[in-house]
Amino acid sequence: MQNNVYSYTIGYKTDGSVTSFLKRTSNDLPCLEDKRGKTRATQMKDISKENYTMVKKHIDSYHPQVSHYNISHAPNRRYLSSDITIHQMHKDYLTKYKRLSYETYRKVFEKENIGFTTPSQDDCAICSVYKNHSHDAEKTQNRSDTNQTEVSTPNDDVVPNELNEQHCSTCVTYETHKRRYTSARKFYTEDSTQTWGDDFELYAVDMQKVLLLPKMTIKDAFFVSRLSVFHETFANLKPKGKNKCVLWHEAIKARNAPEVVSAYYNVLIRMESTTKHIIFWADNCTAQNKNWTLFTGCLIFVNEEWGPETITFKYFEPGHSFMKADAIHGQIGKKWNKTAELLDFEDLENLIKSSNKLNEIISLRAEDFKEFENGCMSRKKGSLMPKLNDLKVAQFRKGSKKLFYKYELEDENFSDTTFLHPKFKLKLPRASLGAFPRGLKSEKKDAIMKTLVPHMGVRKQIFWNNLLSSQDLQDLGKSVATIEATECV
């Protein structure tokens, strides 16, 4: 009776077709695809892909820049000027393309890993890992607190847990890291507060983020790839000492290791003849302050007749490199944000000079750059030559071709090694490429001349008209130069 009711309900007079179907094994059953809504889903997916492409194209038209820091935890991060917001960008998008919600635009913006401010200094990866890791409570034991006195810096807020696993590699690594950044901060504070004679000069060295010229209030300025300006800061650690602000832009030279060594060279040759010993405090950026090209250059400098007796580099622990140069960059940044327009290189020079009365501008020309080379011999298997990442102090002495170094700042004695290739000639190199300016990529200069320069006064236009250009050059505002392909910490 029940079978008949079921059969009549589904429109059959007998249950033969139903029982036959149920007798089939699971392997015999057809795999039927549910096609309901498939066409609509495909259409929406295509629309979503098209929207993403259009939004990405619009965001890229603002020319997001790579910071000179290539942070290990965010190597692909790009930045836009803080003069503009996502709301303004979305509003501009609606005037050029079809309607799109703000939320969709914002999600694409975030997925492209773009921000509006560059990091003043790198976050400490070791401290972050230590802060977020945990132990099994049953396997932990109490660890006594240390009585060391510490100086606080932006990254020095990680306090060891009361319970730590005795042989935890993360904890051991952090304890070593903490000891080193505490020691570095202690020695840096001592160097910057003690009284030094006239034969000593001390500087905290760092490169500021790329500055873009011209800075203008017109909307078109955000859609043009602008001139990249490089600023290597030598902040004087002696009271009332002059800070050396070394400036050049991409139409003069690029920003690779030889150019950075040339910045050091131009600071050294301007020092008083009474200066015999120079100390540089720096971070661990291998392309700027810790590479064999720079070390080769320093050996040349100390062995020149005009050179100092010693050049010493002292390095901060990665992630804890806040120094006086960062404070100077902060002063420049505040002045930059309050200034509506900076139309040429002279305007930028005046801004940096006015941000601190002790700032001294050194604007480099093409003939100020030298073709410095890496004179280091090839590292052989079993070589005793130290690895750059392990060095905390590097020193160069007049009359010697050796590198004197320490693995810890508190070490009393220096070790030494010979790193120069036997055939390398220790002499000042010639001017870079015949002292000719690098020039701008033709397309970039044409866009600036067509879109931005007409909005300037005649006097300000002279700087832009005089820039050389070539079709074969890279746009350094879009490309990642050598200095950005390395880890700066």
N, C-alpha and C positions, 0 to 999 in steps of 0.2 A: 504493500500500500504506500509506504513512504517513498519507494523508488518511483512509483508511478507519479506521485505528486511532484517529486523533484524533476522528472522528465518533462511533465507537462509545463512546469514552471519555466524551464529553459527552452521550451518550444519543440521538444522531441516527443514522439509517441512511444518509443521504446528507449531503454537505457543501454543499448548495445554500443553506441559510439562512446559513451562515458566509461563503461567498464573496460572497453578495449583500450582507451587512452590511459586508464589507471594501471593496466597490466604492464605497460611499457616501463622499462627501467629508467633510472635517472640519466643514464648515458644516452638513451634514445630521445630524450625530450629536446625539443628545439629550443635554441637560445634566442628568444625574441627581444629585439631592441625596442625600448620605449622611445618613440620619436616625438612624443608630445612636447611642444615648445622648443624643439631643436633648431628650427629655422630662426626663431626669435633670438635664441641664445647665441647663435653664430653671428647674427647681425649685431647684437650688442657687443660681442667680443671684438668684432671688426671696428665698431665705433670707438670702443675703449682704446684699442691699439692706435687708431688714428688720432684720438684726443691726446694720448701720451706723446706721440711724435710731435704734434703741433705745439704742445706746452713746452716740451724739451727744447724745440727750436726757438721758441720765444724766450725762454730762460737763457739759452746760450747767446742770444743777441745782446744780452747785458754784459757778456764777457767775464764770467766768474774767473777769479784768479787763484792759482795755487800758491799757498803760503810758502815762504822759503824754508819753513819747517816741514819736513816730511815725517810726520809723527807715526811711530810704529803702529799705534792702534787706530789711525785714521789716515792711511797713505793716500787716499783718493779724495780727500776733503777739499772743496773749493770755496772761495769766499767772494761775496759782493760787498760793495761799499755800504756803510751804514747810513748813507744819505737817502736810501730808498727802502721801501717795505714791500712785503708780499701783497698787501692790499693794493698798493700803487701799481705793482706789476700786473696783478689780476685785472685791475681796471683798464690798464693799457691793452692787455690781451683782448678784452671784450670789444675794444674799438677797432681791432685788426682782424679778428677771427670770429667764428660763430660762437654763440652763447655757451658758456661752460660755468659750472658752479665753482665757487671759491674753494670749497672743500676738495674738489678734484684737483684743482690747480695746486693747492697746498700739499696734497699727498705726492704729486709728481715732484714738486720742489724738494720735499724731504727725501724721496727715493733717490734723487740725483745727488744726495749728500752735499748740499750747499748750505753755507751759513752766511751771516751778515757781519761777523767780526772774526778777526784772526786771533789765534791764541797768543797771549803775551808771553807765555812760556809753556813748555810741555808738561802735561800731567805725568806723574810718576807711575809707570806701569808696575814696578815692583811693590810700591806701597798699595796700589789698587788691588793687586792680587792678594797681598797679605791681609788687607782689610776685609776682603770678602770670602776668604777661605775659612774653613771650620775643621774641628777635630771631633772624634768620638769621645764623649765625656769619660767613658770607662778607661780610655787609653791615655788620658792626659794627666799631667802632674803640675803642681804649682811651680812657678818660676819666680825667683826673687827679683824685685825691681832694681834697676840700675840707678846709681846715684850721679850719673853724668849730667852736667849742666848743658842745656841745649839752647840754641838761638832759633826762634820760630821763623819759618818762611812759609810761603803759600802752600807748599806740599808737605810740610812737617807736622801734620795734624793727626798722624796715625799713631795711636798708643798701643803698645803690645798688650795682648790679652793676658789675663791673669793665668789662664790655663793654656798651655801650649804643649804639643806633642814633643817629647824629648828629642826625637831624631827626625822631626818634620823638615824636609828640605826647603819648603817655603819659609818656615820660621828661621832656619839657619841663614838662608839667603837674605832675608829681611834684616836680621841682626847685623850681618856684615855691611849691608847697604846703609843701615841706620848709623852705624859707627863711622862710616866714610862720609856721609853727608853732614853729620854733626862735626866731624873733624874739619872738613872743608869750610864749613861756615865759621868755625872758630878761627882758623888761620886767615880767612878772608877778612874777618872783623878786625883781627890783630893788625893785618897789613894796612887796612884802611884807616885805622885810628892812631897808630904809632907815628912818631916823628921821624922823618927821613931826611937825609942830607941832600944837598944840591946835586950830588952825583948819582942819585937814584930817581927814576920815574916809574910810576905804577899806573896801569890802566886796566879797566874792565872792558873787554872787547866783545861786541856782538853786532850782528847785522839786523837792521830793522826790516819789517815786512816791505814788500815792493810798494812804492808810491807811484800813483798814476797821474800824469799830467796830459792835458789841462784838467783842472777841477772847475766845473761850470754848473750853473743853476739850470741851464736849458735841458730839456728831456733828452734831446738827441745825444748828449754827452754819454749817456748810459749805453748807447747802442754802437759806439765806435770804440775799437781797440785803441787804447791810448798809450802814450809813451811810458815805458817802465823805467823808474828811477831807483838806483841802488844807493843805500846809505850804510856804510860801515862805521860804527860808533866806537871811538876810543875814549871812554869816560875816565877822567883823571881822578885817582883815588886820594891824591894829596889835597889838603884844604886849599881852596881858592885856585887850584890848578886848572888850566885850560883844557876843555874837552875838545878832542879833534873829531870833527864830523866830515868824513870823506865821502864825497858825492860824485857819481857819474851816472849816465843814462845809457840805454841800449843802443842809441845811435852813435855813441862813442866806442864802447866796448861791451862785451858780454859779461857774465858773472860766474866764470869758472875759476878753478884754483889759481891759475896764473894772474888773473885780474885781482883776486883777493890778496895775493902776496904782494902785488903792486901797491895795493892800498897800505899795507904794512910798510913797504919801502918808502912811500911818500910821507908817512908820519915820521919815520926814523931820520930821514935826511933833513927834516925841519927842526930837529931837537938841538938844544944848546950843546956847544962843544964840551961843556963841563959834565954832561950826562955820561956816566960810565957804565951804569947798570940799569937794565930795563926789565920790569916784571909785568907780564900780561896774565890776568885772570880771565878764563874763557870757559865756554861750555864744551861739550864733546862733539860738536858738529864736524865731521871728518872733512867735509868739503871746504870749510872755512878756517878752522883753528887747529886741526889735528890731522895733518897729512904730510906725506914725504916731500911734496913740492914746497910747502911752507918751511919744513925743516931744512931742506936744501937751501932755500933762500936765506934763512937765518944764519947758516954757516957762512954763506957769502957775505952777509952784512957784517958779522963780527970780525971777519978777516979783511974787510976793506979798511983803508987808512982812516976814513972818517967814522968807522963803526964803533959801537960801544965795546966795553970789555966783556960783558955777558948779556945774553938775552935769556930770560927764564919764563917758561909757561907753567902756570898752575891751573889744574882743571877741577871743576866742580864735579860732584857725583851726578850722574844722569837723573834728570827730573827735579833737581834741587839747585838750579843754576841762576836763581834770581839775583841780580846784581845792579850796580849803579847805571849801567847802560840801559837796562830795562826802564829805570825811572826816567831817564832822558827821553826814551821813546814814548813814554806815557805823557810827558810834557808836550812833545811834538804832536802827539795824537789829539790832545785837548785843543791845542792851537789850531790844528787842521780842521777839527769839527766846528770850531767857531768861525772859521774863515769861509765865506761863501764862494769865492773864486780865487784860483791860482792859475794864471794863464800861461806862464812860461817858467823856465828854469830859475831865473832871477827871483821870481816871486817865492819859489820854494826855498831858495837860499836865505832870503830875508825872514821867512817864517821860522826856519830852524834856528837862525841866529837870535831872533827875538824871543824864542821859547825859553832860553836860558842865557843869562848875560855872560856865562863862562864858555858858551859854545863858540868854537872857532871853525869856520868853514874852509875845507880844502876841496875845491872843485877840480877834478882831474880832466885833463885833455888827453887826446890820443897819444901824444908824445910822452906822457907821464907813465905809460904802461910798458913793462918789460916782458920779454918772453921767458919767464921763469919755467924751469923744467923739473921733473922728478928725477933726481940723481941717485936714487936708491938702487942698490944692486938687487938682483933677483933672489928671492928667498929660497934657499935650498933645504932639502929634507934634513931635519936634525939641526937646523940653524939655531944659534943662540940669540939671534937678533930679536929684540922684544916686539910684541904685537902692540900696535898703537892703542887699541882699546884698553890695554892693561896699564898704560902710563898715567900717572897722576902729576908728575913733574917732569919737564923736559928742559934742559939747559944747554946753551952753546957758548963756548969760550974762545976768546981771541987767541990765535996761535995754534988752535987745535981743530982737527977735522972730525972729532968724535961727537957723538950724542951722549950727554950725561943725563941720567934719568933715575926716577924713583917710582916704585910701585905703590907707595903710600906716602901721603903728605908728611906724616910724622917721622918717617925714616930719617936717621941722622946722616947717613952716608949715601953718596951717589954711586950708582953702577955706571959703566960706560960701554959703548960699542961703536964700531965703525960701520956705517951703513952706506957710504958713498961708493958708487962704482969706481974701480981703480982708474979708469980712463976718463972719468968726469973731471972737467976743468972748473976749478972753483973760482969763477970770475963773474962779474956783473954782466948779465946778458944784454943784448942789444934791444933797442926799442921795438915794440910789438908791431910786426907787419909794416915796417917803414913809417911808423907813426901816423898812419892814415886812420881816420874814423871808420867805424864799422858800418854806419849808415842804418837806415830803416828799410823794412820791406816796402816795396813800391806801393802795393795795395793799401798798406796801413797808412803811409804818409798821404796818399791821395784822398783817403777817407777823411783824415783829420783836416786836410786843407779844404776839402769841399764842404764838410759838414760843420766844423767847429771854428776854424780860423776866421771866416767872414764875420763872426760875432765878436771878434776882438778889435781893439784899437790898432791903428797902423803900427805903432811902436812895438806892440806885443807880437805882431805878425812876423817881424823880422827873424825872430828865433826859429820859427817853424819853416820859413822860406829857406833858411840857410842849412837845414838838415839834409844830409846826403841820403840817397835811397838806391836800392837795388832790388831786382826781382828775385834774385837767388837767395836772399836772406830769410832766416826764420823770424817769425813774430814771437819775441820772447814773452809777450803778454799771454800767449796761448800755449806755448810749449813749456815743457818741464826741463829746465836746464840741469847741467851736471850737479849743481849745488843742491837741487831739489830732488835729485835721485838718490840722495844719501840720507841717513838718519841723523837728525839734529836733536840732541837731547842735552 
